């Protein structure tokens, strides 16, 4: 009997040790995650301020790039609140996705191959949705830029996996800046619907600034915008009874400007 009792006690002790080991391992995983967060060289307030500032800067760069396509100076850059919110939300989404993959080993196992493809593909889908998936650029150009952003995202993930937060932040900033610049140009070069004035010498509304329209003369037959700028504020619109109609012109290019 003594030997049976001893064997039972040994087995029971073994089970208890197994449970303690499991709890300890779980505790190690939790502490590892906490250590990863504590290694970040900035507080939550700095992170929030950085994301907000980066979102505003991204919205500004996108608007400047859009205006540069028409030859407009950055003086006309006017960032709206909705654009800033969209940019900040996009950056927060990327950070949350990275955090989710970093805290789950099973997700990280496959995420290091899937994530660099999914994120650039999602950006392309959003741009395509805005432009009805009609791009003036060739498929080879689109594919080339897609590969570039896949590599940049893989680099971002590489630094994040090694908890090198300085290089991770720099990679994120580089991606945000390049995406903002590219998106503004792509939207402008692929825009197909414009507000156009009626008359023998039509003007097209290329942008808005505060309470007015930024307009440029257009040759609808050649699909060319002439490099002259006319700013019409709201008071002048009412005084001159300016009539506009939305026309599907197709993509327009600025005369004398190389794409």
Secondary structure, DSSP 4 states (H G I P E B T S, - for coil): -HHHHHHHHHHHHHHHHHHHHHHHHHHHHHHHHHHHHHTSSS-HHHHHHHHHHHHHHHHHHHHHHHHHHTT--GGG----HHHHHHHHHHHHHHHHHHHHHHT-HHHHHHHHHHHHHHHHHHHHHHHHHHTTT--SS-HHHHHHHHHHHHHHHHHHHHHHHTT-HHHHHHHHHHHHHHHHHHHHHHHHHH--EEEEE-SSS-EEEEEEETTEEEEEEEETTTTEE-S--EEE-HHHHHHTT--EEEEE----EETT---
